[in-house]
Amino acid sequence: MVTLQADNRSLTQASKFSALITNYSSGVSTFSILNATDSDFAINAFISLGNFGAEDTEILKILTVDSTTGVITTTTVTKFA
């Protein structure tokens, strides 16, 4: 059996982290997060939902950011809950 290993720490060193206000289900494209007012959450930027490297982690492209309500909308819906 072949085991692949990679050091991915460099991918997250300068990353911005946040937390969802509520849990989400599959098939949604709108998320309420704690710090949507940060400029790091910009239209056409990418966000990662889930634990980095986990099988069910999703990378989605941001469509809109509402800094007043803390809501981010993505261009596609989630596949995992």
C-alpha positions in Angstrom: 0.0 0.0 0.0 1.3 3.5 -0.9 0.9 6.3 1.6 1.1 9.8 0.4 2.1 12.6 2.8 2.4 16.4 2.3 3.2 19.3 4.5 0.4 21.7 3.8 1.1 24.1 6.7 2.4 26.8 4.3 -1.1 26.9 2.6 -2.8 28.1 5.9 -0.1 30.3 7.4 -1.5 33.7 6.2 -5.1 32.5 6.1 -8.1 34.2 7.7 -10.2 32.0 9.9 -13.8 32.5 11.0 -16.7 30.5 12.4 -20.2 29.9 11.2 -23.0 31.3 13.4 -25.2 28.3 12.6 -24.8 24.9 11.2 -25.5 24.5 7.5 -27.0 21.6 5.5 -26.1 20.4 2.0 -27.6 22.4 -0.9 -27.1 25.9 0.6 -25.2 28.9 -0.7 -25.7 31.4 2.1 -23.7 31.4 5.3 -23.8 33.6 8.4 -20.3 34.0 9.8 -18.9 35.9 12.7 -16.5 38.3 11.0 -18.0 39.0 7.5 -17.1 42.7 8.0 -13.4 41.9 7.4 -12.1 42.9 4.0 -10.6 39.5 3.5 -14.0 38.2 2.6 -14.3 39.7 -0.9 -16.3 38.9 -4.0 -14.6 36.3 -6.2 -12.4 35.2 -3.3 -12.5 31.5 -2.2 -13.5 30.1 1.2 -12.9 26.7 2.6 -15.8 25.1 4.6 -14.7 22.3 6.9 -11.4 21.1 8.3 -8.4 21.6 6.1 -7.6 18.3 4.3 -10.7 16.5 5.5 -12.6 14.5 2.9 -15.8 16.6 3.1 -14.1 20.0 3.1 -15.5 22.2 0.3 -13.9 25.2 -1.5 -16.5 27.7 -2.7 -16.2 31.0 -4.5 -17.8 34.1 -2.9 -20.6 35.8 -4.9 -21.7 38.5 -2.3 -20.6 39.7 1.1 -23.1 41.6 3.3 -21.0 43.1 6.1 -24.0 44.5 7.8 -25.7 41.2 8.4 -22.6 39.0 8.3 -23.9 36.9 5.4 -21.8 35.5 2.6 -23.3 34.0 -0.5 -21.4 31.6 -2.7 -21.6 30.9 -6.5 -22.5 27.2 -5.9 -24.3 25.2 -3.3 -22.7 22.9 -0.7 -22.5 19.2 -1.3 -21.9 18.1 2.3 -23.6 19.1 5.5 
